[in-house]
């Protein structure tokens, strides 16, 4: 399935589940929509925190068709959205055309789902795909660099594997610097403030087998925590794991 075919299914409400493992080879992205008055400071936050918030595209106020997916519509082409008012989650919906307005700016940020195809090609396990689950995501104790009203800790996604596989995962994912790149931590979740791997703040818990360690990558859900930290009147984001799938190819990002 191509990215355009998947977006068509989503727009027609024929797919509303997480996008992990779908349209392999196409770059997936986190979405944040917020008022233009704070767009500069949010852009600055992303620039200061490129590991969890790598920028793929930023649209002009009121625009909904991204450069990285001509013909797409950010108001309809994600499986599920979250709507926040003054930092509080108000709704989880399947389209946001009735909420988006001309003074909102949309940001598309890199997602670790984009390097999963390369990991599979290298023979590495992706447990959440094996178990038909959303990826496990955790809020850490690692602070991000603040910008204007935006501040939050880093969120990470976790994939269990053996130490040998983890070394290979570093080699495979390092070159994908616009979709989080190499892991930020391995083993010892307590060292980054995670107390219970069976209780992720976002996504689903997955099985960790004997001899495996948790491997953590920076996660774009960090951008959601940052956006809602400012308690703005309206912020729209993707629901965790329900990404925008662009027309960029994974391997093309390694050349940028």
C-alpha positions as CSV (number, residue, x, y, z in Angstrom):
1,X,0.0,0.0,0.0
2,X,1.3,3.4,-0.9
3,X,1.1,6.5,1.3
4,X,-1.6,8.0,-0.9
5,X,-3.6,4.8,-0.9
6,X,-3.5,4.7,2.9
7,X,-4.4,8.4,3.3
8,X,-7.4,7.7,1.0
9,X,-8.6,4.9,3.2
10,X,-8.2,7.1,6.3
11,X,-10.0,10.0,4.7
12,X,-12.9,7.7,3.8
13,X,-12.9,6.4,7.5
14,X,-12.0,2.9,6.4
15,X,-8.9,2.9,8.7
16,X,-8.9,4.5,12.2
17,X,-6.3,2.4,14.1
18,X,-2.6,3.0,14.7
19,X,-0.4,3.3,11.6
20,X,2.6,1.2,12.8
21,X,3.7,-1.2,10.1
22,X,1.4,0.4,7.4
23,X,2.7,1.7,4.1
24,X,6.3,0.5,4.8
25,X,9.0,2.7,3.4
26,X,6.9,5.9,3.6
27,X,7.8,8.5,6.2
28,X,5.2,8.9,9.0
29,X,4.9,12.2,11.0
30,X,3.6,13.6,14.2
31,X,1.1,16.5,13.9
32,X,0.7,19.6,16.0
33,X,-1.7,22.4,15.1
34,X,-1.7,25.6,17.2
35,X,-2.4,29.4,17.0
36,X,-0.1,31.4,14.8
37,X,0.7,33.7,17.7
38,X,2.8,31.0,19.4
39,X,4.1,29.3,16.2
40,X,7.5,30.9,16.4
41,X,8.1,29.8,20.0
42,X,6.9,26.3,19.1
43,X,9.2,26.2,16.1
44,X,12.0,27.4,18.4
45,X,11.2,24.6,20.8
46,X,11.5,22.0,18.0
47,X,14.8,23.5,16.8
48,X,16.2,23.3,20.3
49,X,15.1,19.7,20.7
50,X,15.7,18.1,17.4
51,X,16.0,14.5,18.7
52,X,12.4,14.2,19.9
53,X,11.0,16.9,17.6
54,X,12.7,16.7,14.1
55,X,10.9,19.1,11.7
56,X,9.7,17.6,8.4
57,X,7.3,20.4,7.4
58,X,5.7,23.6,8.7
59,X,2.7,25.1,6.9
60,X,1.6,28.7,6.5
61,X,-1.3,29.8,8.8
62,X,-4.6,28.3,7.6
63,X,-3.0,25.9,5.1
64,X,-3.8,22.2,5.3
65,X,-1.9,20.7,2.3
66,X,1.7,19.9,3.3
67,X,4.6,20.1,0.9
68,X,5.6,16.6,1.8
69,X,2.3,15.1,0.6
70,X,0.6,17.2,-2.2
71,X,-3.1,16.6,-2.3
72,X,-3.3,15.6,1.3
73,X,-5.5,17.3,3.9
74,X,-4.2,17.5,7.5
75,X,-7.8,18.0,8.7
76,X,-8.9,14.5,7.6
77,X,-6.0,12.3,6.6
78,X,-4.9,11.0,10.1
79,X,-6.8,8.1,11.6
80,X,-7.4,9.9,14.9
81,X,-6.8,13.3,16.5
82,X,-6.7,14.7,20.0
83,X,-8.2,18.1,20.8
84,X,-6.9,20.2,23.7
85,X,-8.3,23.3,25.3
86,X,-6.1,25.2,27.7
87,X,-3.9,22.1,28.1
88,X,-6.8,19.8,28.8
89,X,-7.8,16.9,26.6
90,X,-11.4,17.6,25.4
91,X,-12.0,15.0,22.7
92,X,-10.5,12.3,20.5
93,X,-12.0,12.6,17.0
94,X,-11.5,11.3,13.4
95,X,-11.4,14.6,11.6
96,X,-10.9,18.3,12.7
97,X,-12.3,20.3,9.8
98,X,-14.9,21.9,12.1
99,X,-12.2,23.1,14.5
100,X,-9.2,24.1,12.3
101,X,-9.3,27.8,11.3
102,X,-7.2,30.3,9.3
103,X,-5.1,31.4,12.2
104,X,-3.7,27.9,13.0
105,X,-0.2,26.7,12.0
106,X,0.5,23.0,11.4
107,X,3.8,21.3,12.2
108,X,4.8,17.8,10.9
109,X,7.5,16.2,12.9
110,X,9.5,12.9,12.4
111,X,8.3,9.6,13.8
112,X,10.2,6.5,14.7
113,X,7.6,4.4,12.7
114,X,9.6,5.6,9.7
115,X,12.7,3.4,10.4
116,X,10.8,0.3,11.3
117,X,11.0,-1.0,7.7
118,X,14.8,-0.8,7.9
119,X,14.8,-2.5,11.3
120,X,12.7,-5.4,9.9
121,X,15.0,-5.7,6.8
122,X,17.9,-6.1,9.2
123,X,16.1,-8.9,11.0
124,X,15.4,-6.9,14.2
125,X,12.2,-7.5,16.2
126,X,9.5,-5.0,16.6
127,X,7.4,-6.5,19.4
128,X,4.4,-4.2,19.2
129,X,3.9,-5.2,15.5
130,X,4.3,-8.9,16.4
131,X,1.6,-8.5,19.1
132,X,-0.7,-6.3,17.1
133,X,-0.3,-3.4,19.5
134,X,0.5,0.3,19.5
135,X,4.1,1.0,20.5
136,X,4.9,1.6,24.2
137,X,5.6,5.3,25.0
138,X,6.8,6.7,28.3
139,X,7.3,10.2,29.9
140,X,10.8,10.4,31.2
141,X,12.6,12.5,33.7
142,X,14.9,14.0,30.9
143,X,14.0,17.7,30.5
144,X,13.8,19.3,27.1
145,X,15.1,22.8,26.4
146,X,12.3,25.3,26.9
147,X,11.2,28.0,24.4
148,X,8.8,30.8,25.3
149,X,5.8,29.2,27.0
150,X,6.7,25.6,25.9
151,X,8.4,23.2,28.3
152,X,8.1,19.5,29.0
153,X,10.1,16.3,29.6
154,X,11.1,14.0,26.8
155,X,8.8,11.2,25.8
156,X,10.4,7.9,24.5
157,X,9.1,4.9,22.6
158,X,10.4,1.4,23.6
159,X,11.2,-1.7,21.7
160,X,12.7,-4.7,23.6
161,X,15.5,-6.7,22.1
162,X,18.7,-8.6,23.1
163,X,21.8,-6.6,23.7
164,X,23.3,-7.8,20.4
165,X,20.2,-6.7,18.6
166,X,20.3,-3.4,20.3
167,X,23.8,-2.7,18.9
168,X,22.5,-3.5,15.5
169,X,19.5,-1.2,16.0
170,X,21.9,1.6,16.7
171,X,23.7,1.0,13.5
172,X,20.4,0.8,11.5
173,X,18.6,3.8,13.0
174,X,21.5,6.3,13.4
175,X,21.2,7.5,9.8
176,X,17.5,8.3,10.2
177,X,18.3,11.6,11.9
178,X,15.0,13.2,10.8
179,X,13.0,10.5,12.4
180,X,14.7,10.4,15.8
181,X,17.9,8.5,14.8
182,X,19.7,6.3,17.3
183,X,18.3,5.3,20.7
184,X,18.6,7.7,23.5
185,X,18.8,5.0,26.2
186,X,19.2,1.3,26.7
187,X,18.3,-0.8,29.8
188,X,17.7,0.5,33.3
189,X,14.4,2.4,32.7
190,X,14.7,3.8,36.3
191,X,17.7,5.9,35.1
192,X,15.4,8.0,32.9
193,X,12.5,8.1,35.4
194,X,10.4,5.2,34.1
195,X,9.2,3.1,37.1
196,X,7.0,0.4,35.4
197,X,7.4,-0.7,31.8
198,X,4.0,-2.4,32.1
199,X,2.3,1.0,32.5
200,X,3.2,3.2,29.5
201,X,1.7,6.7,29.5
202,X,0.8,6.2,25.8
203,X,0.3,3.1,23.7
204,X,0.3,-0.5,24.9
205,X,2.6,-2.6,27.1
206,X,4.5,-5.3,25.2
207,X,6.2,-8.5,26.2
208,X,9.8,-8.4,27.2
209,X,11.4,-11.8,26.9
210,X,14.2,-13.4,28.9
211,X,17.6,-12.0,27.8
212,X,16.1,-8.8,26.4
213,X,16.6,-5.2,27.4
214,X,14.3,-2.2,26.8
215,X,15.7,0.1,24.0
216,X,14.3,3.7,24.0
217,X,14.1,6.1,21.2
218,X,13.1,9.8,21.4
219,X,9.4,10.1,20.6
220,X,7.4,12.8,18.8
221,X,4.7,12.7,21.4
222,X,7.1,15.0,23.2
223,X,5.7,17.7,20.8
224,X,2.2,17.1,22.2
225,X,3.4,17.6,25.8
226,X,5.2,20.7,24.8
227,X,2.2,22.2,22.9
228,X,-0.3,21.6,25.7
229,X,2.2,22.9,28.3
230,X,1.4,26.5,27.2
231,X,-2.3,26.1,28.0
232,X,-3.4,27.6,24.7
233,X,-7.1,28.0,23.8
234,X,-6.9,25.3,21.1
235,X,-4.2,22.7,20.2
236,X,-4.9,19.8,17.8
237,X,-2.5,16.8,17.6
238,X,-2.4,13.3,16.3
239,X,-3.6,10.6,18.7
240,X,-0.5,8.7,19.8
241,X,0.4,6.1,17.2
242,X,-2.1,7.5,14.7
243,X,0.3,9.2,12.4
244,X,0.2,11.2,9.2
245,X,1.8,9.2,6.3
246,X,3.7,11.4,3.9
247,X,5.0,11.0,0.3
248,X,8.6,11.1,1.5
249,X,10.5,7.8,1.4
250,X,12.4,6.6,4.5
251,X,15.7,6.2,2.7
252,X,15.5,9.7,1.2
253,X,15.7,11.2,4.7
254,X,19.1,9.6,5.3
255,X,20.5,11.8,2.5
256,X,19.3,15.1,3.9
